[in-house]
Amino acid sequence: MSQALNQSSESPQAQSSVIDLSKRARQKLRARCYADARQLFAEGLELEPDNPYLLSGMGDASREMGNFEVAEECYLKLLVSDKNNLFALRGLGDVYKKLNRHADATIMWERYLLLRPRDKHVMSRIADSAKVLLQFERAEQMYLSIIQFAPDDRFALSGLADLQHRLGKDREAIQIYEKILGFGGNSLHILTILGKLCWRVSNFDKGEIYFRRALEIDPDNPYALYGLGNCHRWHKRYQEAIEVWQKILVDSDGTQALHTRMGDAYYHLGRTEEAAGSYRRSLSFGRDPFSMAGLVCLSVDTGDLDTAVSTFFDLVVADDEPLYQLDMLTRRFIRDQQQLKMEGFFRYLLSGNNSDRGLDAALAAALQRHC
């Protein structure tokens, strides 16, 4: 390629050939036949190394093929002769973005915007890179600038919604995603995100609607199935939750969170063996305080206090925050209306010489507060 950029010819025949090669190459580029386009651009550059149309085309074709070194060489050579070449500035920014050099990419695109200030595609690129650079305020300002003159631009709205989602501004994100859906059509990705966001703001009924709409598009979508199961669980429809979650396990091993929640659902249905199996399946993924707390409650419920004690100390002593885990376990007993069983278990711990781990005071305090 370097040789192609450093040779020259000025004969009329060569000029005619260059024009023909440039036209054919551009046709191949538009048809996304990048290898053919690149070959034709290279042939043209052998004849006329400084031709700006050939250089920009060669840069574009090389960039699309992932040959970023050649693409950068072409764009930089263009900028030497024309520092305001729009194709080179935009293309070089795209190259740097592909190379994860987002700060360098932004510099090129900002130079481009000085010449063409309302190019919303380049503005979106700057905003996207600002998010990668954790420059969230700058990203938001850029998306809002686009929306001011293009209120229905889906790229800007999607980018802004994603930003709000990332910043934990769930209600703001919901409003923007719903606006995008209002343009028509169903986006599986947006529907599952909306279901999750509605769940997070405790709007479970609306979350269920979005998860069901997602499943109309893709009945086996694991994210929508998991979310719908969570909605059933919140409404205490435990059997329905289990049936939905089991669909996920047809084609996958599931996740730790999935098996923990299945264990909880089985527990509430009084299906102790299946609950224990789900909790243990969760623990096969690694340590999980919620599953361990579930096993403690199961053991207490069935009267197996020795196993409950052993699991209890695995839960609270191995953890960096044993008092927090004890509080979590206490809240679980209360949630499940098991105060009497909790009282018996805690008194058993205190009287059975099993509480020599520095938790006597915490257990006594829990008894005083809740029993």
Secondary structure, 3 states (H helix, E strand, C coil): CCCCCCCCCCCHHHHHHHHHHHHHHHHHHHCCCHHHHHHHHHHHHHHCCCCHHHHHHHHHHHHHCCCHHHHHHHHHHHHHHCCCCHHHHHHHHHHHHHCCCHHHHHHHHHHHHHHCCCCHHHHHHHHHHHHHCCCHHHHHHHHHHHHHHCCCCHHHHHHHHHHHHHCCCHHHHHHHHHHHHCCCCCCHHHHHHHHHHHHHCCCHHHHHHHHHHHHHHCCCCHHHHHHHHHHHHHCCCHHHHHHHHHHHCCCCCCCHHHHHHHHHHHHHCCCHHHHHHHHHHHHCCCCCHHHHHHHHHHHHHCCCHHHHHHHHHHHHCCCCCHHHHHHHHHHHHHHCCCHHHHHHHHHHHHHCCCCCCCCHHHHHHHHHHHC
